[in-house]
C-alpha cells in the first residue's frame, strides 16, 4: 500500500504541475485593471479551457485544479494539494483540493476558511455553478495577499462537490470523495480552531424582474420564522442553520455596511434540507460554524445544471459588488476584537 500511495502522489504532482505549465501565469503586471474584468477573465478561463471539469473528464478536472493552483502561486502563496481518499482507478487521476493560506498576523492558529468548488455537474460549463464562486475566492485572495489579517485566511478550491462527481467508481451511491469532507475531517483531526467557514456557492446570477426569486419552502414558513424574504432576485443570501445565527448576523451586518449589494440573512431550521447542499455542510458535521454565501442557485437561476449556464448569463458588476461585501465580511471575521 505504501508504494501505491507514493506512486499516486508522484502521478498527482506531475499532473498538477503539467496543468500549471500549460496555462498562462497571471501576475500583477498583466491582470485586468478592474474587479469586474478580473472576475470575467477567471470565469471565462474556467468555462472555456475546462468546460468538462467533472466525472466525464477527470484529467480536465485535474488541469482546472492546476490552473487554480497556478493563480495562488502567482500571488506568492504556498499551495497544498490535498487529495481525496479514493485512489485512482486505471488512468483516473486522484482528485484534489487546492489550498492556500495567508498567515494571520496576531492569531495565526485561528482560521477563516473561504471555499468554492471548482467541479461542475455533467453537461454544463458551470459559469454560475461554480466558476463564479471560484472567481470571487481568487479575487479575495488577491486583495488580502499583501494585506494579511489578524487571523489566518485559508482559501480552498474544493473538488467533487457535485453529486455525479463524488460517487464511487461504479457510479453508485455517495463515496467519501467529496473534497470538503476531506478538508473538514482533516481540520477536526488536527484540532484546528476554525472560527468560520464560508462556502461561496454561485454568486453571479441576478434579476430585477418581479417574482424572479423562489424558495425551497412555502411563504408562510418564512412568516412563521419572522422573516420577510424578497421576491426579486437582486440580492446575495447568507444561508445557514438557526444554530449559526451569530455568524450569519455578523456576516449580514458587515456585508450590509459595505453598502454595495442587498444582503438577506436566512438562518433556517434543519428541516429545510436545501441548506445542506454545498461544502459548508461538511464543516457543520465536524462541529464548525459555517454559512453558504449564494445567489440561491436554482431558486432564481433558470440555467442551473444546464448547458446554458454560460458566462453570458452572469452579471459581473453585481459580482464585483458581492466581492466588495465579502471583503468587508472577511475583515470583520478576521478581527478577534
C-alpha positions as CSV (number, residue, x, y, z in Angstrom):
1,X,0.0,0.0,0.0
2,X,2.9,2.4,0.8
3,X,4.3,2.0,-2.7
4,X,0.9,2.6,-4.2
5,X,0.4,5.8,-2.2
6,X,3.8,7.0,-3.2
7,X,3.2,6.3,-6.9
8,X,-0.1,8.1,-6.6
9,X,1.5,11.1,-5.1
10,X,4.1,11.3,-7.9
11,X,1.4,10.9,-10.5
12,X,-0.7,13.6,-8.9
13,X,2.0,16.2,-8.6
14,X,3.1,15.5,-12.2
15,X,-0.4,16.1,-13.5
16,X,-1.0,19.2,-11.5
17,X,2.4,20.7,-12.5
18,X,1.6,19.9,-16.1
19,X,-1.7,21.7,-15.7
20,X,0.1,24.7,-14.3
21,X,2.7,24.7,-17.0
22,X,0.2,24.6,-19.8
23,X,-1.7,27.6,-18.6
24,X,-0.6,31.2,-18.7
25,X,0.5,32.5,-15.4
26,X,-1.3,35.6,-14.2
27,X,0.7,38.3,-12.4
28,X,0.1,41.8,-11.1
29,X,1.6,43.1,-14.3
30,X,-1.0,41.6,-16.6
31,X,-4.1,41.3,-14.5
32,X,-7.1,43.3,-15.8
33,X,-7.5,46.7,-14.0
34,X,-11.0,46.3,-12.6
35,X,-12.6,43.7,-10.3
36,X,-15.3,43.1,-13.0
37,X,-12.7,42.4,-15.6
38,X,-10.7,40.0,-13.4
39,X,-13.8,38.1,-12.4
40,X,-14.8,37.8,-16.1
41,X,-11.4,36.6,-17.1
42,X,-11.4,33.9,-14.4
43,X,-14.9,32.7,-15.2
44,X,-14.0,32.7,-19.0
45,X,-10.9,30.6,-18.4
46,X,-12.7,28.0,-16.3
47,X,-15.7,27.7,-18.7
48,X,-13.8,27.7,-22.0
49,X,-10.5,25.9,-21.2
50,X,-12.0,23.5,-18.7
51,X,-15.7,23.2,-19.6
52,X,-15.9,19.4,-18.7
53,X,-14.3,19.6,-15.3
54,X,-16.3,16.7,-13.9
55,X,-16.6,13.0,-13.8
56,X,-16.6,12.6,-17.6
57,X,-13.1,14.1,-17.9
58,X,-11.1,13.7,-14.7
59,X,-7.9,14.8,-16.5
60,X,-9.6,18.1,-17.3
61,X,-10.8,18.4,-13.7
62,X,-7.3,18.0,-12.5
63,X,-6.0,20.5,-15.0
64,X,-8.6,23.0,-13.8
65,X,-7.2,22.5,-10.3
66,X,-3.7,23.0,-11.7
67,X,-4.8,26.4,-13.1
68,X,-6.3,27.5,-9.8
69,X,-3.1,26.4,-8.0
70,X,-1.2,28.5,-10.5
71,X,-3.2,31.6,-9.6
72,X,-2.3,31.2,-6.0
73,X,1.4,30.6,-6.8
74,X,1.4,33.7,-8.9
75,X,0.4,35.6,-5.8
76,X,3.3,34.2,-3.9
77,X,1.2,31.9,-1.8
78,X,2.3,28.4,-0.9
79,X,-0.1,25.8,-2.3
80,X,-1.1,22.5,-0.7
81,X,-2.6,19.8,-3.0
82,X,-4.8,17.8,-0.7
83,X,-6.0,14.5,-2.3
84,X,-9.4,12.9,-1.5
85,X,-9.1,9.4,0.0
86,X,-10.2,7.4,-3.1
87,X,-7.2,6.1,-5.0
88,X,-7.0,6.4,-8.8
89,X,-8.7,3.7,-10.8
90,X,-6.9,2.8,-14.1
91,X,-6.0,6.1,-15.8
92,X,-8.1,8.2,-13.5
93,X,-6.1,10.9,-11.7
94,X,-6.6,11.4,-8.0
95,X,-9.0,14.2,-7.1
96,X,-7.5,17.1,-5.1
97,X,-8.4,20.2,-3.2
98,X,-6.3,23.2,-3.8
99,X,-5.4,25.0,-0.5
100,X,-3.6,28.3,0.0
101,X,-3.2,30.3,3.2
102,X,-2.4,33.9,4.2
103,X,-1.0,33.5,7.8
104,X,-2.6,35.7,10.5
105,X,-0.5,38.5,11.9
106,X,-1.6,38.0,15.6
107,X,-3.8,34.9,15.8
108,X,-2.3,32.5,13.2
109,X,-3.9,29.5,14.8
110,X,-7.4,30.8,14.3
111,X,-8.7,30.2,10.8
112,X,-11.3,31.8,8.4
113,X,-12.0,29.4,5.6
114,X,-13.2,30.6,2.3
115,X,-14.1,27.7,-0.1
116,X,-15.6,27.3,-3.5
117,X,-15.9,24.1,-5.5
118,X,-14.4,24.1,-9.0
119,X,-16.0,20.9,-10.4
120,X,-19.2,21.1,-12.5
121,X,-22.2,18.9,-13.0
122,X,-22.0,16.8,-16.2
123,X,-23.1,18.6,-19.4
124,X,-22.7,22.1,-18.1
125,X,-19.8,24.6,-18.3
126,X,-20.7,25.8,-14.8
127,X,-20.3,29.6,-15.2
128,X,-22.5,30.3,-12.2
129,X,-22.1,26.9,-10.7
130,X,-19.4,27.4,-9.7
131,X,-16.9,29.3,-11.7
132,X,-18.5,32.4,-10.2
133,X,-17.6,31.3,-6.6
134,X,-14.0,30.3,-7.6
135,X,-13.5,33.7,-9.3
136,X,-14.7,35.6,-6.2
137,X,-12.5,33.5,-4.0
138,X,-9.4,34.2,-6.2
139,X,-10.2,37.9,-6.2
140,X,-10.4,37.9,-2.4
141,X,-7.0,36.1,-2.3
142,X,-5.5,38.8,-4.5
143,X,-6.9,41.6,-2.2
144,X,-5.5,40.0,1.1
145,X,-2.2,38.6,-0.1
146,X,-0.4,41.9,0.7
147,X,-2.9,42.8,3.4
148,X,-2.8,40.0,5.9
149,X,-5.4,39.9,8.7
150,X,-5.1,39.1,12.4
151,X,-6.4,35.6,11.8
152,X,-5.2,33.1,9.1
153,X,-7.2,33.2,5.9
154,X,-7.4,29.7,4.3
155,X,-8.6,29.6,0.7
156,X,-9.8,26.1,-0.6
157,X,-10.9,25.2,-4.1
158,X,-12.9,22.0,-3.5
159,X,-13.2,19.1,-5.8
160,X,-16.2,16.8,-6.2
161,X,-19.0,18.9,-4.7
162,X,-21.4,17.9,-7.4
163,X,-23.3,14.6,-6.7
164,X,-22.3,13.0,-10.0
165,X,-18.6,13.6,-9.3
166,X,-18.4,12.3,-5.8
167,X,-19.9,8.9,-6.4
168,X,-17.9,5.7,-6.2
169,X,-16.1,4.0,-9.1
170,X,-19.2,2.1,-10.1
171,X,-21.3,5.3,-10.2
172,X,-23.5,4.2,-7.3
173,X,-24.3,6.0,-4.1
174,X,-22.1,8.6,-2.4
175,X,-18.4,7.9,-1.7
176,X,-16.1,9.7,0.6
177,X,-14.7,11.6,-2.4
178,X,-16.4,14.9,-1.7
179,X,-13.5,17.4,-1.3
180,X,-14.9,19.4,1.5
181,X,-15.4,16.3,3.6
182,X,-11.7,15.6,3.3
183,X,-10.7,19.0,4.5
184,X,-13.3,19.3,7.2
185,X,-12.2,15.9,8.6
186,X,-8.6,16.9,8.4
187,X,-9.2,20.1,10.4
188,X,-11.2,18.2,13.0
189,X,-8.4,15.5,13.4
190,X,-5.8,18.3,13.8
191,X,-8.0,20.1,16.3
192,X,-7.9,23.3,14.3
193,X,-9.7,26.3,15.6
194,X,-11.9,27.3,12.6
195,X,-13.7,30.5,13.6
196,X,-15.9,30.4,10.4
197,X,-16.2,28.6,7.1
198,X,-17.8,30.4,4.2
199,X,-18.9,28.4,1.2
200,X,-19.0,30.6,-1.9
201,X,-21.7,28.9,-3.9
202,X,-23.0,30.5,-7.1
203,X,-22.6,34.3,-6.9
204,X,-23.2,35.6,-10.5
205,X,-26.9,35.4,-11.4
206,X,-29.3,38.3,-10.7
207,X,-32.6,39.6,-11.9
208,X,-34.7,42.7,-11.3
209,X,-37.9,41.1,-12.7
210,X,-40.8,40.8,-10.2
211,X,-41.3,37.4,-8.7
212,X,-37.9,36.2,-10.1
213,X,-36.9,34.8,-6.7
214,X,-38.3,31.5,-5.3
215,X,-37.5,29.5,-2.1
216,X,-37.4,25.8,-1.1
217,X,-40.3,26.3,1.3
218,X,-43.7,27.9,1.2
219,X,-44.1,31.7,2.0
220,X,-46.0,31.0,5.2
221,X,-43.0,29.3,6.6
222,X,-40.9,32.4,6.3
223,X,-43.6,34.4,8.0
224,X,-43.7,31.9,10.9
225,X,-39.9,32.3,11.3
226,X,-40.4,36.1,11.3
227,X,-38.6,36.6,8.0
228,X,-39.6,38.9,5.2
229,X,-37.9,37.4,2.1
230,X,-37.7,39.3,-1.2
231,X,-39.4,38.1,-4.3
232,X,-36.9,39.9,-6.6
233,X,-33.6,38.1,-7.3
234,X,-31.3,41.1,-6.9
235,X,-29.6,40.2,-3.6
236,X,-27.0,37.9,-2.1
237,X,-28.1,35.4,0.5
238,X,-26.4,34.2,3.7
239,X,-27.8,30.8,4.4
240,X,-27.2,28.6,7.4
241,X,-28.8,26.8,10.4
242,X,-30.5,28.6,13.2
243,X,-27.6,27.4,15.3
244,X,-25.4,29.6,13.1
245,X,-27.4,32.7,13.8
246,X,-24.5,34.6,15.5
247,X,-22.2,34.0,12.4
248,X,-25.0,34.9,10.0
249,X,-25.8,38.0,11.9
250,X,-22.2,39.2,11.9
251,X,-21.8,38.4,8.2
252,X,-25.1,40.3,7.3
253,X,-24.1,43.3,9.3
254,X,-20.6,43.6,7.8
255,X,-21.7,42.9,4.3
256,X,-24.7,45.3,4.5
257,X,-22.5,48.0,5.9
258,X,-20.3,47.8,2.8
259,X,-23.3,49.2,1.0
260,X,-22.6,47.6,-2.3
261,X,-25.4,45.0,-2.7
262,X,-28.6,44.0,-0.9
263,X,-28.0,41.2,1.7
264,X,-30.5,38.8,3.0
265,X,-29.8,36.7,6.1
266,X,-31.5,33.4,6.3
267,X,-30.9,31.3,9.4
268,X,-33.2,28.3,8.8
269,X,-34.2,25.1,10.7
270,X,-32.5,21.9,9.7
271,X,-35.8,20.6,8.3
272,X,-35.1,22.8,5.3
273,X,-32.8,20.3,3.8
274,X,-31.8,22.6,0.9
275,X,-29.5,24.5,3.3
276,X,-27.1,21.5,3.4
277,X,-26.5,21.4,-0.4
278,X,-22.9,22.6,-0.6
279,X,-19.5,22.3,1.0
280,X,-20.3,24.1,4.2
281,X,-22.4,21.2,5.4
282,X,-19.4,19.0,5.8
283,X,-17.9,21.6,8.2
284,X,-21.2,21.6,10.2
285,X,-20.9,17.9,10.5
286,X,-17.5,18.4,12.2
287,X,-18.8,21.0,14.6
288,X,-17.6,24.1,12.9
289,X,-19.7,27.3,12.4
290,X,-20.3,27.8,8.7
291,X,-22.6,29.6,6.2
292,X,-23.3,29.5,2.5
293,X,-23.0,32.8,0.6
294,X,-25.1,32.4,-2.5
295,X,-27.4,33.8,-5.2
296,X,-29.7,30.8,-4.3
297,X,-28.9,28.7,-7.4
298,X,-32.0,27.1,-8.9
299,X,-34.4,29.2,-6.8
300,X,-33.6,32.0,-9.2
301,X,-31.2,30.8,-11.9
302,X,-33.1,29.0,-14.8
303,X,-29.7,27.7,-16.2
304,X,-28.9,25.7,-13.1
305,X,-27.2,22.4,-14.1
306,X,-27.9,23.1,-17.8
307,X,-25.6,23.6,-20.8
308,X,-26.9,27.2,-20.8
309,X,-25.1,28.0,-17.6
310,X,-22.7,30.2,-19.6
311,X,-20.7,33.4,-18.9
312,X,-23.2,35.5,-20.9
313,X,-25.8,34.9,-18.2
314,X,-23.8,36.4,-15.4
315,X,-23.8,40.0,-14.0
316,X,-20.2,40.9,-13.3
317,X,-21.0,44.4,-12.0
318,X,-23.0,42.8,-9.2
319,X,-20.5,40.0,-8.7
320,X,-17.9,42.7,-8.1
321,X,-20.2,44.3,-5.6
322,X,-20.6,41.0,-3.9
323,X,-16.9,40.7,-3.7
324,X,-16.6,44.1,-2.0
325,X,-19.2,43.0,0.5
326,X,-17.3,39.8,1.2
327,X,-14.1,41.8,1.6
328,X,-15.8,43.6,4.5
329,X,-17.0,40.3,5.9
330,X,-13.6,38.8,5.9
331,X,-12.1,41.8,7.7
332,X,-14.8,41.6,10.3
333,X,-14.4,37.8,10.9
334,X,-10.6,38.1,10.9
335,X,-10.6,40.6,13.8
336,X,-10.6,38.9,17.2
337,X,-11.9,42.0,18.8
